[in-house]
Structures are given as structure tokens and as C-alpha cells.
Amino acid sequence: MSSDELPPLLFTPEEVARLLGVGRQKVYDLMRQRLLRSVKVGACRRISARALSDYVADLELEDVS
């Protein structure tokens, strides 16, 4: 499988903001509150596809309660 065929594993906060339909600062707030897991790559923060999926699943669970 080539790198062109692989889905992205890590997203920038800006990409996550666009995917969630929120502002960049909201994504940083969610990371700071540890509601959205992130990892450090060098000096940058990145959000894994799994962390993003888990966050959305948690939102769905909260909505049912």
C-alpha cells in the first residue's frame, strides 16, 4: 500500500476544527481539558484519527443521556 492510499493517521488542530465545524481555539480548549486526546510531534500537537473518533463517540453517548 502506498502512502497515497493510506488515510491520515494524525490531524492538525486546524484540520480537526474544520472536520468538527468548530473554531481552532475550541480544539485547543478540548485538548487542554483532556476531552480530546492529542500527541506531541516535535513542538506541534496532533490528534489521531482514533482520538477524534473516540471524542465524537463520547459526544453521542452524552447526547443520549
ZALOVO-674529 format. One record per atom (N, C-alpha, C, O): residue in three letters; atom name; x, y, z. Coordinates in nm, 3 decimals. Example, Ala and Ser with C-alpha at 12.3 -4.5 7.8 and 13.67 -1.06 7.14 Angstrom:
<atoms>
r, a, east, north, up
Ala, N, 1.319, -0.569, 0.780
Ala, CA, 1.230, -0.450, 0.780
Ala, C, 1.320, -0.330, 0.780
Ala, O, 1.424, -0.332, 0.846
Ser, N, 1.285, -0.225, 0.708
Ser, CA, 1.367, -0.106, 0.714
Ser, C, 1.290, 0.003, 0.787
Ser, O, 1.341, 0.114, 0.804
</atoms>
This chain:
<atoms>
r, a, east, north, up
Met, N, 0.086, -0.117, 0.000
Met, CA, 0.000, 0.000, 0.000
Met, C, 0.091, 0.123, 0.000
Met, O, 0.183, 0.133, 0.081
Ser, N, 0.064, 0.214, -0.088
Ser, CA, 0.146, 0.336, -0.096
Ser, C, 0.096, 0.440, 0.002
Ser, O, -0.015, 0.430, 0.054
Ser, N, 0.179, 0.541, 0.026
Ser, CA, 0.139, 0.647, 0.119
Ser, C, 0.019, 0.726, 0.066
Ser, O, -0.053, 0.788, 0.144
Asp, N, -0.002, 0.725, -0.065
Asp, CA, -0.119, 0.794, -0.123
Asp, C, -0.249, 0.721, -0.090
Asp, O, -0.356, 0.782, -0.090
Glu, N, -0.240, 0.592, -0.061
Glu, CA, -0.358, 0.511, -0.032
Glu, C, -0.394, 0.508, 0.116
Glu, O, -0.505, 0.469, 0.152
Leu, N, -0.300, 0.547, 0.202
Leu, CA, -0.325, 0.545, 0.346
Leu, C, -0.408, 0.665, 0.389
Leu, O, -0.382, 0.777, 0.345
Pro, N, -0.508, 0.642, 0.474
Pro, CA, -0.580, 0.757, 0.530
Pro, C, -0.488, 0.829, 0.629
Pro, O, -0.395, 0.769, 0.682
Pro, N, -0.512, 0.956, 0.655
Pro, CA, -0.428, 1.028, 0.751
Pro, C, -0.438, 0.965, 0.890
Pro, O, -0.548, 0.930, 0.934
Leu, N, -0.326, 0.951, 0.957
Leu, CA, -0.324, 0.897, 1.093
Leu, C, -0.331, 1.007, 1.197
Leu, O, -0.389, 0.989, 1.304
Leu, N, -0.273, 1.123, 1.165
Leu, CA, -0.270, 1.236, 1.257
Leu, C, -0.321, 1.360, 1.185
Leu, O, -0.294, 1.383, 1.068
Phe, N, -0.397, 1.439, 1.260
Phe, CA, -0.453, 1.563, 1.207
Phe, C, -0.400, 1.682, 1.285
Phe, O, -0.371, 1.672, 1.404
Thr, N, -0.389, 1.795, 1.219
Thr, CA, -0.355, 1.919, 1.288
Thr, C, -0.480, 1.971, 1.360
Thr, O, -0.591, 1.933, 1.323
Pro, N, -0.464, 2.056, 1.460
Pro, CA, -0.581, 2.115, 1.524
Pro, C, -0.670, 2.190, 1.423
Pro, O, -0.792, 2.191, 1.437
Glu, N, -0.610, 2.252, 1.324
Glu, CA, -0.688, 2.323, 1.223
Glu, C, -0.773, 2.227, 1.140
Glu, O, -0.888, 2.256, 1.109
Glu, N, -0.716, 2.113, 1.105
Glu, CA, -0.792, 2.012, 1.030
Glu, C, -0.907, 1.958, 1.114
Glu, O, -1.018, 1.939, 1.063
Val, N, -0.881, 1.932, 1.242
Val, CA, -0.985, 1.881, 1.331
Val, C, -1.095, 1.985, 1.348
Val, O, -1.214, 1.951, 1.349
Ala, N, -1.057, 2.110, 1.360
Ala, CA, -1.157, 2.217, 1.373
Ala, C, -1.249, 2.217, 1.250
Ala, O, -1.371, 2.229, 1.264
Arg, N, -1.190, 2.204, 1.133
Arg, CA, -1.270, 2.202, 1.010
Arg, C, -1.361, 2.078, 1.006
Arg, O, -1.477, 2.088, 0.968
Leu, N, -1.308, 1.963, 1.046
Leu, CA, -1.387, 1.840, 1.046
Leu, C, -1.503, 1.847, 1.144
Leu, O, -1.612, 1.796, 1.116
Leu, N, -1.481, 1.909, 1.260
Leu, CA, -1.586, 1.920, 1.362
Leu, C, -1.677, 2.040, 1.341
Leu, O, -1.784, 2.049, 1.402
Gly, N, -1.636, 2.131, 1.257
Gly, CA, -1.716, 2.252, 1.235
Gly, C, -1.710, 2.349, 1.350
Gly, O, -1.807, 2.418, 1.381
Val, N, -1.593, 2.354, 1.415
Val, CA, -1.571, 2.447, 1.527
Val, C, -1.446, 2.528, 1.497
Val, O, -1.376, 2.503, 1.400
Gly, N, -1.420, 2.625, 1.582
Gly, CA, -1.300, 2.707, 1.566
Gly, C, -1.176, 2.637, 1.619
Gly, O, -1.184, 2.544, 1.699
Arg, N, -1.062, 2.683, 1.572
Arg, CA, -0.933, 2.627, 1.613
Arg, C, -0.915, 2.638, 1.764
Arg, O, -0.865, 2.545, 1.828
Gln, N, -0.955, 2.751, 1.822
Gln, CA, -0.939, 2.769, 1.967
Gln, C, -1.021, 2.668, 2.046
Gln, O, -0.978, 2.624, 2.152
Lys, N, -1.137, 2.630, 1.995
Lys, CA, -1.220, 2.529, 2.061
Lys, C, -1.146, 2.395, 2.067
Lys, O, -1.152, 2.324, 2.167
Val, N, -1.076, 2.361, 1.960
Val, CA, -0.999, 2.236, 1.958
Val, C, -0.888, 2.242, 2.062
Val, O, -0.867, 2.145, 2.135
Tyr, N, -0.818, 2.354, 2.071
Tyr, CA, -0.714, 2.368, 2.174
Tyr, C, -0.774, 2.361, 2.314
Tyr, O, -0.714, 2.304, 2.404
Asp, N, -0.892, 2.419, 2.333
Asp, CA, -0.960, 2.410, 2.463
Asp, C, -0.993, 2.265, 2.497
Asp, O, -0.973, 2.222, 2.611
Leu, N, -1.045, 2.190, 2.400
Leu, CA, -1.078, 2.049, 2.422
Leu, C, -0.953, 1.968, 2.457
Leu, O, -0.958, 1.880, 2.543
Met, N, -0.842, 1.997, 2.391
Met, CA, -0.717, 1.928, 2.423
Met, C, -0.670, 1.965, 2.564
Met, O, -0.626, 1.878, 2.640
Arg, N, -0.678, 2.092, 2.598
Arg, CA, -0.633, 2.138, 2.729
Arg, C, -0.718, 2.074, 2.840
Arg, O, -0.666, 2.041, 2.947
Gln, N, -0.848, 2.057, 2.814
Gln, CA, -0.939, 1.996, 2.912
Gln, C, -0.932, 1.844, 2.910
Gln, O, -1.001, 1.777, 2.987
Arg, N, -0.848, 1.790, 2.822
Arg, CA, -0.829, 1.646, 2.806
Arg, C, -0.956, 1.574, 2.762
Arg, O, -0.976, 1.456, 2.792
Leu, N, -1.042, 1.646, 2.693
Leu, CA, -1.161, 1.585, 2.633
Leu, C, -1.129, 1.528, 2.495
Leu, O, -1.197, 1.437, 2.447
Leu, N, -1.026, 1.582, 2.433
Leu, CA, -0.979, 1.536, 2.303
Leu, C, -0.830, 1.505, 2.319
Leu, O, -0.748, 1.594, 2.339
Arg, N, -0.796, 1.376, 2.309
Arg, CA, -0.656, 1.335, 2.327
Arg, C, -0.570, 1.386, 2.211
Arg, O, -0.615, 1.395, 2.097
Ser, N, -0.447, 1.418, 2.243
Ser, CA, -0.353, 1.461, 2.141
Ser, C, -0.215, 1.410, 2.176
Ser, O, -0.189, 1.369, 2.290
Val, N, -0.127, 1.413, 2.078
Val, CA, 0.012, 1.373, 2.098
Val, C, 0.101, 1.486, 2.052
Val, O, 0.062, 1.569, 1.970
Lys, N, 0.222, 1.487, 2.104
Lys, CA, 0.319, 1.587, 2.062
Lys, C, 0.410, 1.527, 1.958
Lys, O, 0.465, 1.419, 1.977
Val, N, 0.427, 1.597, 1.847
Val, CA, 0.520, 1.559, 1.743
Val, C, 0.614, 1.677, 1.728
Val, O, 0.581, 1.778, 1.667
Gly, N, 0.732, 1.663, 1.786
Gly, CA, 0.823, 1.777, 1.793
Gly, C, 0.760, 1.883, 1.883
Gly, O, 0.726, 1.856, 1.999
Ala, N, 0.744, 2.002, 1.831
Ala, CA, 0.683, 2.111, 1.908
Ala, C, 0.533, 2.126, 1.877
Ala, O, 0.468, 2.215, 1.931
Cys, N, 0.480, 2.039, 1.792
Cys, CA, 0.342, 2.052, 1.745
Cys, C, 0.250, 1.950, 1.812
Cys, O, 0.293, 1.841, 1.849
Arg, N, 0.124, 1.986, 1.826
Arg, CA, 0.022, 1.895, 1.874
Arg, C, -0.051, 1.835, 1.755
Arg, O, -0.081, 1.905, 1.658
Arg, N, -0.079, 1.706, 1.762
Arg, CA, -0.155, 1.636, 1.659
Arg, C, -0.260, 1.549, 1.725
Arg, O, -0.242, 1.501, 1.837
Ile, N, -0.371, 1.528, 1.655
Ile, CA, -0.482, 1.448, 1.704
Ile, C, -0.493, 1.325, 1.615
Ile, O, -0.500, 1.337, 1.492
Ser, N, -0.494, 1.208, 1.676
Ser, CA, -0.504, 1.086, 1.596
Ser, C, -0.647, 1.066, 1.548
Ser, O, -0.742, 1.119, 1.606
Ala, N, -0.660, 0.990, 1.442
Ala, CA, -0.792, 0.958, 1.389
Ala, C, -0.874, 0.885, 1.495
Ala, O, -0.994, 0.908, 1.507
Arg, N, -0.809, 0.799, 1.572
Arg, CA, -0.880, 0.726, 1.679
Arg, C, -0.928, 0.820, 1.788
Arg, O, -1.041, 0.807, 1.836
Ala, N, -0.844, 0.916, 1.829
Ala, CA, -0.884, 1.011, 1.933
Ala, C, -1.003, 1.094, 1.886
Ala, O, -1.094, 1.122, 1.964
Leu, N, -1.003, 1.133, 1.760
Leu, CA, -1.114, 1.210, 1.705
Leu, C, -1.240, 1.125, 1.704
Leu, O, -1.348, 1.173, 1.741
Ser, N, -1.229, 1.001, 1.661
Ser, CA, -1.343, 0.910, 1.659
Ser, C, -1.397, 0.886, 1.801
Ser, O, -1.519, 0.887, 1.822
Asp, N, -1.308, 0.866, 1.897
Asp, CA, -1.350, 0.846, 2.036
Asp, C, -1.421, 0.968, 2.091
Asp, O, -1.521, 0.956, 2.162
Tyr, N, -1.371, 1.086, 2.059
Tyr, CA, -1.434, 1.210, 2.106
Tyr, C, -1.577, 1.222, 2.053
Tyr, O, -1.669, 1.255, 2.128
Val, N, -1.594, 1.194, 1.925
Val, CA, -1.729, 1.202, 1.865
Val, C, -1.820, 1.096, 1.927
Val, O, -1.937, 1.124, 1.954
Ala, N, -1.769, 0.976, 1.951
Ala, CA, -1.848, 0.871, 2.015
Ala, C, -1.892, 0.914, 2.155
Ala, O, -2.006, 0.889, 2.194
Asp, N, -1.802, 0.978, 2.230
Asp, CA, -1.837, 1.028, 2.363
Asp, C, -1.946, 1.134, 2.354
Asp, O, -2.036, 1.138, 2.438
Leu, N, -1.939, 1.220, 2.253
Leu, CA, -2.043, 1.321, 2.235
Leu, C, -2.179, 1.255, 2.210
Leu, O, -2.281, 1.299, 2.262
Glu, N, -2.178, 1.149, 2.129
Glu, CA, -2.302, 1.079, 2.100
Glu, C, -2.360, 1.014, 2.226
Glu, O, -2.482, 1.015, 2.245
Leu, N, -2.274, 0.959, 2.311
Leu, CA, -2.320, 0.899, 2.435
Leu, C, -2.380, 1.003, 2.529
Leu, O, -2.482, 0.978, 2.593
Glu, N, -2.317, 1.120, 2.536
Glu, CA, -2.368, 1.228, 2.619
Glu, C, -2.503, 1.276, 2.571
Glu, O, -2.589, 1.312, 2.651
Asp, N, -2.522, 1.275, 2.440
Asp, CA, -2.647, 1.324, 2.380
Asp, C, -2.764, 1.232, 2.415
Asp, O, -2.878, 1.278, 2.423
Val, N, -2.737, 1.103, 2.434
Val, CA, -2.841, 1.005, 2.465
Val, C, -2.885, 1.019, 2.610
Val, O, -3.002, 0.995, 2.642
Ser, N, -2.794, 1.057, 2.699
Ser, CA, -2.826, 1.066, 2.843
Ser, C, -2.920, 1.179, 2.872
Ser, O, -2.956, 1.201, 2.988
</atoms>
